[in-house]
Amino acid sequence: MNPLDLALKKQRLQLRSDGLRGRWRAHLDELRPALVAGDRVHAGVQWLRRHPALPVAAGVALAVARPRLLWRWAQRGIVLWQVWRRGKHLLSR
């Protein structure tokens, strides 16, 4: 290949790369709200890990004020946890 052909090939590849970068940017812009929401959830979980007394206090207050409601949600949580364990076991096969 002569230098002119190489230069043209390089230019075509650069133009194609620019187009692909633009398409990726457009796709990422569509996903931005979901990514921002995920970041917020992650930040909330990190905050709860740094301040464990607050959820415990809320649970105790709920247990004192509405024990039936807490019991009902605890049962649902146990059922969901069991379903998760069984499903995880079945999916690993």
C-alpha positions as CSV (number, residue, x, y, z in Angstrom):
1,M,0.0,0.0,0.0
2,N,1.2,3.4,-0.8
3,P,1.1,6.3,1.8
4,L,-1.9,7.9,0.2
5,D,-4.0,4.7,0.5
6,L,-2.9,4.3,4.1
7,A,-3.8,7.9,4.9
8,L,-7.3,7.4,3.3
9,K,-7.8,4.2,5.2
10,K,-6.8,5.9,8.5
11,Q,-9.2,8.8,7.8
12,R,-12.0,6.4,7.1
13,L,-11.3,4.5,10.3
14,Q,-11.2,7.7,12.3
15,L,-14.6,8.8,10.8
16,R,-16.1,5.4,11.6
17,S,-14.7,5.6,15.1
18,D,-16.2,9.1,15.6
19,G,-19.6,7.8,14.5
20,L,-19.5,4.8,16.8
21,R,-18.5,7.0,19.7
22,G,-21.5,9.2,19.0
23,R,-23.8,6.2,18.9
24,W,-22.4,5.0,22.3
25,R,-22.9,8.4,23.8
26,A,-26.5,8.5,22.6
27,H,-27.1,5.0,24.2
28,L,-25.5,6.1,27.4
29,D,-27.6,9.2,27.5
30,E,-30.7,7.0,27.4
31,L,-29.4,4.9,30.3
32,R,-28.3,7.9,32.4
33,P,-31.5,8.0,34.6
34,A,-31.2,4.3,35.5
35,L,-27.5,4.7,36.3
36,V,-28.2,7.8,38.4
37,A,-30.9,5.9,40.3
38,G,-28.5,3.0,40.9
39,D,-25.9,5.4,42.2
40,R,-28.5,6.9,44.6
41,V,-29.5,3.4,45.9
42,H,-25.9,2.5,46.4
43,A,-25.3,5.7,48.3
44,G,-28.3,5.0,50.5
45,V,-27.1,1.5,51.3
46,Q,-23.7,2.9,52.2
47,W,-25.3,5.5,54.4
48,L,-27.3,2.8,56.2
49,R,-24.1,0.7,56.7
50,R,-22.4,3.7,58.3
51,H,-25.5,4.5,60.5
52,P,-26.9,1.1,61.6
53,A,-28.5,2.4,64.8
54,L,-31.1,4.4,62.8
55,P,-32.8,1.4,61.1
56,V,-32.6,-0.6,64.3
57,A,-34.3,2.2,66.2
58,A,-37.0,2.5,63.5
59,G,-37.6,-1.3,63.8
60,V,-37.9,-1.1,67.6
61,A,-40.3,1.8,67.3
62,L,-42.3,-0.1,64.8
63,A,-42.3,-3.2,67.0
64,V,-43.6,-1.2,69.9
65,A,-46.2,0.9,67.9
66,R,-47.4,-1.7,65.4
67,P,-46.3,-5.3,66.3
68,R,-48.8,-7.0,64.0
69,L,-47.6,-5.0,61.0
70,L,-44.0,-5.8,61.9
71,W,-44.8,-9.5,62.3
72,R,-46.6,-9.6,58.9
73,W,-43.6,-7.9,57.1
74,A,-41.2,-10.3,58.9
75,Q,-43.1,-13.3,57.6
76,R,-43.0,-11.9,54.1
77,G,-39.3,-11.3,54.4
78,I,-38.7,-14.8,55.6
79,V,-40.7,-16.2,52.7
80,L,-38.9,-14.0,50.2
81,W,-35.5,-15.1,51.7
82,Q,-36.5,-18.8,51.3
83,V,-37.6,-18.3,47.8
84,W,-34.4,-16.5,47.0
85,R,-32.3,-19.4,48.5
86,R,-34.2,-22.0,46.6
87,G,-34.2,-20.1,43.4
88,K,-30.5,-19.5,43.7
89,H,-29.9,-23.2,44.3
90,L,-32.0,-24.2,41.3
91,L,-30.3,-21.7,39.0
92,S,-26.8,-22.9,40.0
93,R,-27.6,-26.4,38.6
